[in-house]
């Protein structure tokens, strides 16, 4: 079905980026994005965790909290997450300011 719609600039850029990354038309990319938004895949249940590969991201619980399956015995604490966020923020700020560039 042909339809003309107006997209916000940022949404158009998202759709265009997806289209380029997947080597499809913008229409196909918008279709994929709409399908994912209207019919999101059901999150895996706790019994599905054993079948996920290490590092696989899934969403748990009614609030759909993102969870990553890690190697057995590896515990990631709130402090680990806070440290990673701080390091990532610092790297972004340094990139923005041009620190570390030749």
N, C-alpha and C positions, 0 to 999 in steps of 0.2 A: 504494500500500500504506500503510495506517495503522500507525503505530508510535509508542509513547511512549518518549521518551528524556530523560535528565537532562543538561543542559548546564551547564558552569561559567558563572558570572555573566559573566565577560569574553567568553566565546565567544557567549553569548546576545546581549550588547550588540553584538558585531561583526556577528552575523547580522541583528539588528534594524536596525542602521545601514545595512547593505547593502540590506535590504528597503525601507527608507524612501527611500534614494537612488535605487533602481531602480524604485520604485513597484510592488513585488511583495510577495507574502506572505512571511512568515518561512520557511515550508516551501520555497517556491521559492528563497529565498536560501540556505538550508542545502543544497538540492540543487545549486545552482551551486557553492558552496564545496566540497562533497564531490567533485563531478565534476572541478573544477580540481585538487584534491589527489590524487585517484586517477589521473586521466588528464591530467597537465600537458601543455600544447602543447610540441612539440619546439622547441628554440631554433633560430633561423635559422643557417644555415651562413655561412661567410665570403663565399660567392658571393651570398648574399641581402642583404648589406650595402648594395649599390648600390640596392636596391629599397626600403630603409627611408627614411622621411622624416627630415629633420634634427630631432634631439631625440628620436628614437624610442629607447626602452629595449629592450635585448635581453640575453640571458644567453649568455656565451661560455665554451666549454671544459667539461671534465668537472666542474669545481667550480662551474659556472654563475655566473661572475663577471659582475655587472651592468655593461653598457657602454652609453654613449649616443653615437650618431653625431652628430658635430659638423660645422660648416662646414669646407670644405676649407682646410687650412693652420692651423687652430686647434689648438693643443696645450694640453692641460690637464695640468699637472704635479702631483706629489704635494703640493707647497707650495700650489698653488691649492686643492686639496681640503682640506688642513689649515686654510687661512685661511677657507674657506667654512664648515667645521664650527665653527671658533671663533666666527665672526660669528653663526652660527645659535644656538650655545649661549648666547652673550651676549644675543641678542634674547630667547630663552626665559627666561633668568634675569631679565632686566629686566621682562618681562611678568609673571612670577610675583611679583616684588617690587613691581610697580605703578609702576616707574620710567617716566617719560614720559607718565603719565596726567594729565589736567587736574585 
